Amino acid sequence: MKNLLHITGLFITIVLLSSCKKWVDYDPHEDYNVTDLDYLKTADDYRTMTVSVYSPLQWLNQTVPIGDIASDNSVTGGENASDVLGLQQIDDYTHTPNNDYLTEIWKSAYEGINRANYLTQYKDKNLTGLSIDFSGKDALYGEVYFLRAYYYFTLVRFFGDVPLFYERRLNMSDSRTLKRSPQAEVYAQIEKDLNAAIAALPTSNPQAGRVTRYSAQALLGKVLIYQNKFDAAATMLENVVNGPFNLAPNFADIFLQSGENGAESVFEIQYSNLFPYYNWGAATRGQGNYAVQQCGIRGLNGSSPYAPGWSTNLPSQDLAKAYAAGDQRKDATILDIEAYKTAHPDYNISYQIAPYKNTGLYNQKYLPRKGETSGQPELNYLNNYRTIRFAEVLLLAAEANNRATTANDAKARDYLNRVRRRAFRDNLHDVTASGTALKQAIWDERRLELAMEGDRFFDLVRTGRAATIITGFKAGKNELFPIPQLEVNISQLPQNPGY
């Protein structure tokens, strides 16, 4: 499987900075004169290699804009109809198996899996047959299990049935030997990995960004909800609800640099500008968050705190209208550039007025800001992805309790209203509904709370509402994205229906 096996040796140089909250990755295109036998000889080798399993998380940065562009939350934007063509096609529902963005997600997720498998393959004995035992090894493997589960969850949400392997790292001799496994089998392995992670991980980690038991419990709760296992999800998520997390009083603060890894953070994908990246041939593979540059206002000039970008992933007017008056999340999620320009005449703002499919709105959560990049500016923004927030845990727990075999709507309302009280800074907007109406209120709240964070498309699909809400969506086809064509050609994998 040439694409799936696009790296046959694990040649990794990692720098782990104990004085910094973020760790950094290597240049994937640089050659290193080392072989497998040079690894896993010491405890530090295991620790360093575990860091390498985190690195492909950064490369998956396009999963977030796609999750909104494919929905009613945003449009691709860009300079013109041929700009970022792969995203335009996803927006218009004309995407094909020859889509670079989807291919990169496939490759990056499987690279993460292959790295995780390398470590699990040699957990008990290294490549020379020696047993390397050290304090904290079990917890370290808890991180590896979580990460492998995360990569498989990404794949199953995007592509459905996917090749499933976990016993060892694959190499080129495995080409064409794997088949697509049913989603149920992939989910079973995800659950197994997350349960193993929960058993091994501590409840806290001194290095921000590394997974904890709460991270694994939250992800498992989400995975269970995707399978309609609401009773189990409610039980699992209760662990996190009762954990050490709090909702940030000011919603907008969450998405500032000062808000990274804060009290609401259950799991964040770390990005850094400490070691600038310059490789336009693999733009998404640096340590910085490439998607931040995409969100910026094209041609922006003036003394505002914002830096210019490419006018991609523009919030829709439909999303803007969904927020009620007084909801602080609207201004923290959506920037109306003309209103902002009028409110700040001293900034002397100018910009390119009409990006393609112009909505007049920009993604405030991940808007590029001055001073947050280095080197090649477009490739090195340090903004973390707030991947699992406590607010989402509350909404997942609300849904699980509402949809459980024996519904607990009182608890569901409590969790939902905790999120709404933060949004409106009062309890005058509390939801009092129950049953089906409460379920809809929870789904509506997920849109408002998590807008531009990459979940909307997948929420609409898993709840069966996509075909009635998303323009161009075809039921029976667009619930999944196509398997990359090169995998179909070389690995002889069957394609998803309709492609």
N, C-alpha and C positions, 0 to 999 in steps of 0.2 A: 504494500500500500504506500505508494511513493509519497503522497502528500502527508498521510498520517505518520509515516516514518521519515519525515523530512530531515530529522537529525538522528543519525544512527550511532553516534558516539556522544557521550556526555562530557563535553569539554568546557569546563566552567571555571571562571575565575570570579570570585565574589569578594567584595569588600564589605565587611560588617563593621559599622561605626558605632562603638559602644557609647560614644558621647552624643550621638544624634538619634532623634526619634525615628528616622527612616533609614532603611538599608538600600543599597544600590546594586545594580545589575552589571553584567558584562556586555561587551560589544559582541552581538551574535554573529557578526561577519568576520571577526578576527580569528586567525588560526592559532592554536596552542599546541605545542609539541608534547602532548601528554597522552596517556592511554588510560583505560579503565583501571589498570593495575596500580596506577598512581594514587587512587582514591581509597577512602574508607580504611585508613591505617590507624587513625587516632580518633579520640572523641571530638576534637576540633574539626576533623574532616566531616564527621556526621553532622555537626552543628552547621558548618558552612554549606554543606550540600542541602540541608533543610531550607536554608535561606534561598537557595536556587530554585526550590519548588514554588516559592512565592512569586518569583520574577514574572512568569507568564500572566499573572493577574493583571499586571500593568499593561500588557499587550492587548488585553481584552477591552480596552477603553471604548471601542466602537459599539459594544453591546448596549451601552446606556443611551446614546443618541438614537440608535435603531429602535430601541424599545418605545421611544416616544414618536419618532418619525413615522413608524409603521402604524401608529394609532391616530386618534383625533386630537392629540395634544400638541403636535407641532408639524411643521413642514420643513423640507430640506433646506430651502433658501439657496444660498450660494450666489455666484456672480451671474450665471445664466443657465440655460437649460442643459448645457453640456458639462457644467461644473459639478464635481463630485457625482459623477454619473451613476455610480452604484447606489448611492443613497437616494438620488432622484428616482431611480427605478423602484426602490423599496417603497418610497413615498407614493408613487403612482401605481403600485401593484403591477408593474411590468417586469419585475426582476426575474432573472433566469439563473440556472446553475452556474453560469459564468459571471459571478459577482465577486469582485476582489474583497469586498468587506466581509462577506459571509465565509469566503475561503480562509481569510486570515483568522476569523474566530475559530473555525474548525482546527486549523493548524496550531494556533496558540493553546487552545484547550488540550489538545492531544499532546503537545509538548509538555505541558504541566503534568499530565497523567503519566507520561513516560518517565519524567523525572521522579515523580512520587513512587512509581513502580520500581525504579532503580534502587531506591532506599528500602522499600519493603522487601524486595528480593534478597537484600543482604542485611536484613535486620538482625538475624541471629549470628551469622558468620559473614565475614567480609569476603572479598574475591579470592583471597589466598587461603580461606578456610579457618581463619582465626576469629575467635569470639571477642568482640570489643564491647565491654560493659563499662558504663559510667553513670554517675548520678544524673538524673533528669532524662535519661534516654527514653523511657516510656512516654513522658510528656512530650518530648520532641516528636515522637512518632504520632502522638495525638494530633499535632499540627499537620503532619503529612497526610493522615487520614482525612482530616477536615478539607484540606486543599484538593485532594483527589475527588472527594465528594462534590466540592464546589465546581470543579471543571466538568464533571459528568452532568451536574445539574444544568450548567450552561448549555451543554451539548443537547441534552434531552429536551430542554425548553425550545431551543432553536430548530432541531432537526428530527426529534422523535426517536425512532429506533436508530441506534448507533452501535458501531463496534465496541464491545465491552471486553476489556482485558485488564487484569490486575495482579497476576501472579509474578510478572517479570517485565523488564523493559524490552520492548521489541527491537528487532534489527531488520536489516534488509532481507534476510532469509525468510522473514515472516510475510513478505509481500504476497498479497492475494490469498492469504490463508484465513483471514478473519471475515466474518459475516456480520451483518447488522443484527443486533440483539433486540428483542422486544422491549419497549419502554418499561414494562413491569419488571423485567430482569435488571435493567439499569437502575431503576428506582430502588430495587431490593439491595443492590450493592451500595448505592448512596446511603441508604438507611444503615446498612451494616458498618460502613466506614464512619458515619457520624456517631453511631452508638459506641464504637471503639474509641473515637476521639473524646466523647463525653467521659468515658471511664478513665481516660488517661490524662486529660488536660486539667490544669489548675484553674481556679476561678479568676485569677488575675495574672498579668504578665508585666514585669517592669518595663519592657520595651513596647511602646505603643505600636499598634498595628499587628502584633502577633496574636494569633487566635487564642481564645480562652474557652473554658467549658461553656460559658454563656453564649459565645459565638456559635458553638456547635449546636447547642440546644435551640437557639433561635433559627438557625438554618434548617435543622431537622423539623422544627415546627412548620416552617414554610413548605418544605418538601412534602410533609404529610398533608397539608392543605391542598397542594397541587394534585394529590391522589384522592382527595375527598375523604381522608381519614381524620375526621374532625374530632372524634373523641380522643384519639391519641395525641393529636395536635394540641388540643386544649390542655391536656395534662403536661405535655412537654413545655409549652410556652409559659405555663404558670411559673416554672423555675426562673425564667428570665424576668417576668413581671415582678416577682418578689426579690429580684436581685438588686444590685447597687446602683441602678440607673435612674436618672431623672430627666424630665423634659426641660430643655433650655427655656427660660422665661421668654426670651426674645428670639423668635423663629429665625430671623435673618442672621443672627450671630453664628448659627450652626455652620454656615457656609463661608464664613470668613476664615482667613488663615489662623486667626486666634481661636477659632472654634473647632479646629481639627482635634480629633481624638478626645472630645469633651465628655461631659457626664451623660450625654445621650447616645454616645457612640458604642454600639455593640460590636461592629466590625467595619473597618475602613480599609480600602485599598490605598496603600501609601505611594505617593509620588514625590519626586525630589528634583531640585535643580542644582544639586551640589556638584555633579560631574556632568557638565553639559554634553548633549548629544547632537550630532551633526549629520546623521545618516538619512538623507531624504529617500534613499532606496528602500528603507524599512522604517518609515516615519512613525509608526505606532509602537515601535519596539524599544524606545528609549525609557529612561527613568521618569521623564516628565509626562504629564497628562496632555496628550495631543488633542483631545476633544475640547479642551478649554479654548485653544486657539480657534477652533472651528466656530465656537459660539460668539466670538467677538464681533463688534460693529465694524463693518468694512469701511476703511478710509477714515476712521475716527481721528480727529485732531482736537486739541484744546487741553485745558488743565483739569479735567475731571480725573477721578482716581482710576478710570478704566483705560485699558490698552486696546488697540485695534485688533480686529480679527477678520474672519472670513464670512460672516453673516450666514452661518449654517445652523440648522436645528432651531428654527424660529418658532416660538410659541404661537399657537393659533388664537384667533379671536374667540373661537368657541371655548377654549380653555379659560381665557380671561373672563368671559361672561359667566363662567360657572361659579366664580367666587362671589359670595354674598358681601354686602357692604359691611365694613368693619373687620373683615378677615385679614389679619396681618400677613398671612401667607401669600396673598396676591402680589404685593409689592416686593416681597422677598423672592418670589418665583419669576416674575415678569417685569421687565423694564420697558416701559413705553418711552422710546427715545425722544419723541417730540415733546411729550409732557415733561420729561426730565430736562431737556434743553431749555424749555420755557421757565422751569422752576429755578434754573441755575444760569442766568445770563452772564454771570461773571466768569464762567468756565470757557466762554467763547467756543462752544462746540460746533464742529462741522463734521460731516460724514457723507458717505455715498448713500444717497437717499433710497434708491430702489433696488435692493437685492431681488433676485428671482423669487417669485411667489411672495413678495413683500407683505408682511403682516403689520409692520411698524413696531413689532415686539421682539424682545431679545431675552435669552435665557439668563436671568439674573443669578441663579444659583451658582452657575459655573462661568460667569462672565470673566474674561481675563482682566487682571488688575496690574497696574504698574508696579514694578519692583518684585514680581513673583516669578520671574523667569531669568535665564542667563544663557550665555553662549548664543546658539541659534534660537532666537526668542520663541519662534513658533513651536518648537519641539520640546521645550523644557519648563513648562508650567508645573508648579509644585502642588497644585490643588488636589487633595485627596478625593476619592469617591466615597461618599458616605453610604456604604453598601448596605448595612443593616443598622437602622436607627431604632431607638427605644420606641419612638412613636409608631413605627411599623409593627414592632412586636405587639404593642397594645391593640392595633387594628387587626393583626392576624389572630390574636387571642380573642378579640371580640367576635370575629367571624367564626372561629372554631366553636366558641360557646353557643353562638346563635344557631349554628348548623349541626350541633352535636345530636346524637340519638335522643338524649333527653336535654333539650335546650335549656340553657341558663341565660335568659335574656337580661336579667337584672345585672349579672356580671358583664355581659356583652355591652349593655348600655353604659355601665360605669367606665369600662375601658375606652369606649368610643368618646364619651363625654370628657374624659381627661384630655384627650387630644383636642377636642373642640374648645374646651375652656382655655387652653393655651393659645389657640388660634384667635379667639375673640376677646381674650382677657376678661371674661365674665362667665357666668353660668346661665345667662339669658338665652343662649342658643343651644341648650341641651336638647338631645333627642329623647323623646318619650315613647317612640314606637316600639313594637314588638313583632316577632314573627318575620314574615316576608318583607314587610315595610322596613323593619330594622336591618335586615340583610342588605336591602338596597341602600339604606343610609350608610352602612359600613362601606359598601363598594364605592359609593359616591365620595365618601371621605378619603378613601385611598387615593382617588384621583387628585383631590385637592392637596392632600398632604405630601404625596410622593411625585407630583408632577415634575417632569424633566429629570427624574432619577432612574428612568429606564424600565419601569414595571408596567406601564399602562397597557401596552399591546398584550403582554402575557396575562394580565388580569382579565382583559376582555375575552381572550381565547379560553382560558380555563373556566370562566363563568358562562360561556356559551353566548356572549353578547356581541362578539366581534362583527358578525355578518350584518347586524342591524345598526351598528354604530359607525363602522369604518367604511368610508367610500372606497369602492373598488375591491373590497374583500370578497373572495369567493369561498363559500362554505364547502368543505371537503377538499380544499386545496391549501388555502392560505393560513390554516392553523399552524402549519410548519413551513420553514424555509427549505429551499432545495439543497440536496447534498451537492457539494462542489463537483463540477463536471469532471475535473481531473481525477477525482476519486472514483467516479463512475467509470471513466475510461480505463484507468490503469488498474484499479482494484476490483473492478466489476461489481461494485455495490449497486443494488437496485435503487432507482430514484424514487423520491416521494411522489405521491399521486399528483397529477396535473402539470408536472414539469417535464 
